Amino acid sequence: MNTTDRNRMQVARRPIGMRHRMMLMTTIALVGLATAMTACGSDSDEAATTDTGAPTTVEPATTDTGGPITVDQLIERSADTPIAVQGFLHADGNATRLCAAVLESYPPQCGEPAVELVGLDLASVTGTTTDQGITWKEGAVLNLERAADGRFTVVDVEAGFQVEVTLGLYSGVPDPAWTLTAAQANELAAALAGLTRIEGPAPTGGLGYHGFTISSPDGTLVAYEGTVVSADSEPPYVLDDPDRTIERLLLDTARPHVTIEEIQIVTDALGG
């Protein structure tokens, strides 16, 4: 067995369930600050190696009342109303399914029980990985409604995860806030992945413009004065963004949600 084959076998046996969801904070892993859920792929065109070991069950993201249910619970459920369900999303060109378990091959395979999905645009799902004709995501949360023939219609994507942005401008009144689209969240993730960690204190804001706050279930980041700061980690860490790429990107996402005057205030603060 050559080195490439050995590496492929190691990937096939890596417990997928131990990886975090590929969301906003995943990109921070690329600068050594969190754990990424980036699949370790191969450029080889060889057929994937299948592991016949026991599957890894995908657990709900939250056990609180109102959190997503499992695929097993969905199948047992008698009601037809939409509900948030978490599982392993797997699309192979023939069918798109939400699976209760992950078979730890590479690319990973869908473990039973599973339900077939109708009406899902994979481009609307953040954090997917595609290799060898397979697209997948661990921990996907979808709002599903029972359709015909045992299939389920996708009525909402990423029901359990959103990236919200708040533009810091005011004191004593609410600041403008909005939710990023899937495409915007992916663009933000890619931009964050290009930043590097630096030492030193984070800048602090005063009156007027004082940065963008990025909030997700995985954590909070603040982009201000050419830095991106982890607001809720201990100790906080700082990413260097001398061109203020993140602030400019978030300003572009803000345009449908804020006034022309507010856009101008931030534009002036960023140097035009």
Secondary structure by P-SEA (a helix, b strand, c coil): ccaaaaaaaaaaacccccccccccaaaaaaaccccccccccccccccbbbbccbbbbbccccccccccccaaaaaacccccbbbbbcbbbbccccccccccccccccccccccbbbbcccccccccccccccccccccccccbbbbbcccbbbbccccccbbbbbbbccccccccbbbbbcaaaaaaaaaaaaabbbbbbbbbbbcccccbbbbbcccbbbbbcccbbbccccccbbbbbcccaaaaaaaaaaacccccaaaaaaaaaaacc
